[in-house]
Amino acid sequence: MHPARFYTLLQFLIRFGECLAVGIYIPFLYHLGLSKAEIFFINAVYWLTIFATEVATGALADGKSRAWSVRLGLFLCAASSLVYPFAGHVHLKWFIMSVALTAEIIEGVGNSFISGALEAWLADALGRRGEKQNLKRAYASAGYWGSLGALCGGSASFGLLYLGFNVGWLTRTAFILVALAVAFKWMNGEGEPLRRMTEMQALRASCRLLLTNRMLIWITAVSMLFGLVLTFNLTWVPHFAQQSVGLSIGVWIACTLGLAAGGKVVERWKTLREREVASIVAANLLAGTGLAALGLCSGIALPILFVLLHEMGRGMLYPLIDGSIYNRVDSSYKATFGSLHSMLSRLGFGIVLFIGWLLMKGERSETSDSRIWLFSGLTLICAASIAWLLRPKDETCQAL
C-alpha cells in the first residue's frame, strides 16, 4: 500500500475510534459526579502527561523504530478505554478521580508514542520515493479523511450513549485495536530514518535546530497559543445539550465538517501550501473569529455557522504546521523534533486548561461558556495579529 494511502487509512481509523468517546465522555464524567473544574483538571493532567513524555517517546521512535512506537501507542490508547469503566464501580470521589487520572495518563502516554512518530514515518516514506513535495498535500488529505472518520465515530457515539457508557468504552477499544491491526500489517520500514542516531544524539540535534531556526521558533510559539481552542472542546457538549440534543448533534457535525473542509482547502489550494506564514496566520484568525463570534451569538443557525468557521481554521492549521516542520528536519531525528514541537505546543494546552480549572473551581453549569469562548477567540485573534508582525522574513523560512 502506498505510504500516503496507508497514513490516510490509519488516521481515519484512529479518529473514528477516538471519537466514539465524543458523545459519552463529558456525560460520563458528569454522571460520576465530577464538576466542570474537575474535568478541566483531569484534562490538564492528560495534556501535561503528553508534555512530560513527548520527547522521550519521540527519541525512542527515532532510535528504536517508528512503527514500534505507533503500535505501542495504539495499544495504550485501547487500554485506557478499558480503565475508565471501573470509575463507576465505587462511588467515592477519591476513587473516581484516581481511575480517571489513571486512564488519562495512559491515554496521554499512548498518544505521545504516536505523536511525531507517525508523521515522521510518512515524511521519510515519501522522501524515499522522491515524493517529498507531496507531504503537505498528504497531511491535508489525511486530515480530511480523518475528520470524516471523526464525524462517523462521533455520530455513532451519540447512539452508543443510549446503550450505556460501558458499551461505548468497549466499542472505542475495539476500533482502536482495528487501527493497531492495520499498523501491524502495513506499517513497514519504508518510513524509518535514513540514518540512525542514538536517542541522545537525536535530542541534541532537535534542540539545536529549534534554537537556531527562526521559522521553527515562530511555528512553535503559534502552536502554543492555539491551545486556547480547548476552552471550546471541553464545554460545547454540555452547553448545547442543555438546549437540545439535536443542536448538540448539529454542532458536532459542523465541527467535523469544518475540520474536513479545512483539510480539503489545503489539499486543493496550492497557494496555501506555498505561502506558509500567511496561511498559518489566516488559519488562526479564522479559528479565533469563529470562536469569538460563537460567544456572542445565540439560536441554532448562527452557532452552527461559527462552529464551522472555527473548525475550518483548525483543519487548515494542522497540515500546514506539520508540513512546515517535517520539511525542515533531517530524517535522522524527525520524530524527536516533531515530539519536541508537540511537547511545547501541548504545554500551552495544559496552561490553558489549568487556568480554566482555577477560574471554574467550585462552579459547574453556572459558568458562562459564552464569555469564555469570546475571551479565548479575541485572545487568539490578537495572538495571530502579533504573530504576523513578528513573522520570520529571512532565509530560515526556506525548507531543507
N, C-alpha and C positions, 0 to 999 in steps of 0.2 A: 504494500500500500504506500502511496506517495506520502512523504512526511507531512505536508500541509493538510492532506485529507485525513490522515490519522489524528493530527493535532485537533482539527475541527471536530471529528467524531468524539474524541476524548473530552473536549470541552463541552460538547452537547450533553454527554452522559454525566459528567461531573456536575454541571449546572442543573440538570434535571434532578439528579439525586439530592444535591444540596437544597434545592428549592422545594422539595417535598416537605420541608420543615416550615416553609413560609407561613402557611395557614394555621399551624399548630404551635409554633414556638412561643410567641408572646401570650396567646391564650393559655397555654400550658403553664407558663411561669406565673401568670395571674391566678390560675386555678390552684397552684401550690401555695398561694398567699404572699407572693413577693410583690413589693411595691415597685413603682417606676424607678425610684432611686436605686433599689437593689438590682434591678435589671440592668441599669446603666453600669453599675459596679461590676457585675459578673462579666459584662461585655468588655469593660475596660481591662479586666484581668485577661480575657481572651486575646485582645489586641496586644497587651503588654507581654503575654506569653510568646506571641509571634515575634515581638520586638527582641525578646531575650534569646530566642533560639534561631532566628533567621540566618545570621551569618555563619554559625557553626554548621547548620544543615546545608547551606549553600556550598561551603568549603568541602564538606563531605561528598556532595554531589560531584564536584569537580575532581576531587582526589580519589574517590572510590568508583562511583557510577551514577550518572543522572537517571538512568532507567530504574536502578535500585532505589534511589531516593524517592521518585514519584510513586513507585509501587508501595513502599513503606508508608508514605504519606496517605495514600488512599486507604490502606489497611487501618491506620489510626483513626481516620475520619469515620470509617464504618464502625469502629469500636466505640467511638464517642456517642454514637446514636443508640448504642445498646446500654450505655451507662445512665442516660437521662431518665428512663422509665423508673429506675429504682428510687428516684427522689419522691415519688408519690406513695411509697410504701410505709414511711414513718412520718407522722405529722408533727415533726419538731423542726423549728426554724433552723437550728444549727445543722441538723442532718440534711435538710433540703438544700441549704446553702453549700454544704460540703460536697454533696453529689453534683450540684450544678457547677460548682467551681472545678471539680474533677473533670467533668465532661468538657467544659470549655477549655481547660488546659490541654487535654488530649487532642481536642479538635485543633487547637492552636498549634501544637507541635506537628500534627499531621499536615496542616496547611503550610507550615514552614518547610517541610521536606518537599512539598510540591512546588511552592513558590520559587521562582528563579530557575530551578532545575528543568521544568517543562519548557519554559520559554527559551532557555539556553539550548536545550536539545533541538528544538525546531530551528533556531538560528544556525547552528552548526550543520544540521542535516541539509538545510537548503544551501549553505555555503559549500558543502562537499559536492553538490550537484551543479554549482555555478549559478544558483538562483537567488543570491543574496539580495538582489534588487527587489525581489518579491516579498521580502519579510514583512513590511508594514501591511501590505495587502493581505497576507496570510493571517496576521494577527487580527485585522479588521474583519475578515471573513469568519474567522473562528468566533470573534466577538458577536457577530450577527447570529450565527447558528447557536452559540452558547446562550444568547438571550432568548431565542426561540425555545431552547431546552428549558430555560428558567420559566418561560411562560407556561409550557406544558406541565412542568413539575409543580409550579406554584398553583396553577389551576386545579391540578389533581389534589393538592394538599388541602384545599377547602372542602373537597369531598371526603378526604380522609378524616377531617375534623369531626364528621358525623359518625365515623366508625370507631372513634376512640383514640386517645393520644398514643397509646401503646402500639396500635396498628400503624399509625403514622410514622413512629420512630423505626419500627421494624421494616416498613416499606422503604424508608430512606436508606437504611442499612443495606437492603438487598440491591438497590440500584447503584450504590457506590461500589459494591462488590462486583457488579457487572462491569463498571468502569475499570476496576482492578484487573478483571479477566482480559479486557481489551488491551490494557497496558502490557500484560504478560505476553500476549500473542504478537503484537505489532511494534512494540517499542524496542528497537534494536540498537546496535552500537553505532548506527549512522550519525546520531546526534551527540556522540561523546566528544570530548575535547580532542583537537588535532594533536596537541602535545600535552602530556600530563604534567601537572605541578603537584607538589605536596600541599596539604591544606593551609599551612602557614605561608607558603610562597604565594598561593592564590589570594590569601587575605591581605598580605602586604602589598601585592600588586594592585588589588582593588582599592585599598585606601590611598595609595599613591596616585592612582588615576583620578579618584574622586576629588582629591585635594588640589589637583593641577589642571583639571579641565573645567573651564567656566560654564560651559553648556551643561555638563552633568551636575554641577553645583546648583545651577538655576533650576533644572528639571526636578531635582530632589527637593528644593525649597517649595516649588509649586505643588508637588505631590503631598508634602506635609500639610500644607494649608487646605488641601482638598478634603482633609478629614472632617471638615465642617459638615459635609453631606450626611454624616452618620446621625446627626440630630433628626433627620427625616427618616432614616432607615428604621430607627427603633421606636418611633412614635406614630407612624402613619396607620398601622393596622388597628390599634385600639381607637385612634382618633376618628377614623372614617367608619369603623364598625359600629360605633355608638350611634351614628346617623342611620346607616342601613348596611346590611350585608352586601346588597347589590352594589352600592357605591364602593365598598371596600374591594370587591372583586374588579370593578371597573378601574379603580386606581391601580390595582396590581397589573391588569392588562396594559394600562398606559405605561407603567414602569418598564415592563419587559419590551413592549413595542418601541418605546423611546430608546432603550439601550440598543435594540436591534437596528433601529433607523440610524443611530449614530455610527455604529459599526459599518453599516452599508454605505453611508455617505463617505466615510474614509476609504472604504474599499473601491468605490467607483470614481471618486474625485481625486485625480492625480495631483492637482494643485495643492490640496490639503496635505498630502504626504510629502510634498517637496518643500513647502513653506512651514517648517516645523514650529518655529517660535510663534508666529501669528496664529497658527491653527490651535496650538495648545492654549494660548491666551483666550481665543474665541470660544473654545470649549468650556473653559472656566467661567467666562462671562455668561454663556448660555445657561450653564447649570446654576449659577448664582442668581440670575434673573428669574428663572423658573421657580427657585426655592423662595426667594423674597416675595414674588407675586403670589405664590401659594399662601403665604402668611397673611395676605391682605384680602383674599377672596373668600367667597362662600358659595353655597349652592352645589350643583352637580357638574355642569359642563365646564365651568372655569377651572375648578380644581383639577379635573382630568386633563385639561389642555396644558396647564402649567406643570403638572407632573410629567407629562410627555416631553415638554421642553427641557425640564431639569434633567431627566434621564437621557435625553438625546445628547446633552452636553457631556454627561458621564460616558456614554457609549462612544463618543468621538475621542475623548481624552485617553482612554486606556490603550488602544492600539497605537496612538501617536507617541505616547511616552515609552511604551515597550519597544517600538521600532527605533526610536531615537537612541535609546540606551544600548540595545544589543548590537546596533550598527557601529558603536563606538568602542566596543570592548573586545579584547583579544580572546580567541577561542579558549585559551587555557584557563581562564578564570571568569567566563561569562556567568555561570550560575552563582559564583561567590559574589560578584559585583551586583548581579540582579537581586540577590538576597540582602546585600548591604543597603542598596537603594530602598528595597521594600521595608527593611527594618526601620530606617529613618522616616519613611512615609508613614508607617503604622505607629511610630511614636507620636506623630501628630494626631492620629486617630485616638490613641489612648488618652492623650491630654484632653481632647475634646470630650471624651466620654467621662473622664473624671470630673471635669468642670460641670458637665451635665448632672452627674451624681450629686455634687455638692449643692448645685442650685435647686435640685429636686428632693433633697433629703427631707424625709417626713411628708412628702407630697405624693399624690397619686394622680387621679384624674383631674384634680383641681388646677394643676399647672396648665398654663396656656400653651399648647403646642404651636399655635399660630404665631405667637410672639417669638418663640424660639426659632421657627423657620425664617421669619422676617429678619431677625438679627443675624442668623447664620448666612442667609443669602446675601444681605448687604455687606457683611464682612468678606464673603468670597468675592464679590464684585470689586470691592476696594483692593483686596489682595491681588486679584488678576490685573487691575489697573497699575498697581505698583510694580508687579512682575513685568509688565510691558515696558515701563520706564527703565527698569533695571536689566532688561534683556541683554544677553551677550551679543556682541557685534563683531568679534574678531574671528580669526581663523579656527578657533577651537569649536566653532559651530559646525565645522565640516566633519562628516563621518569618516571613519577609518577606511 
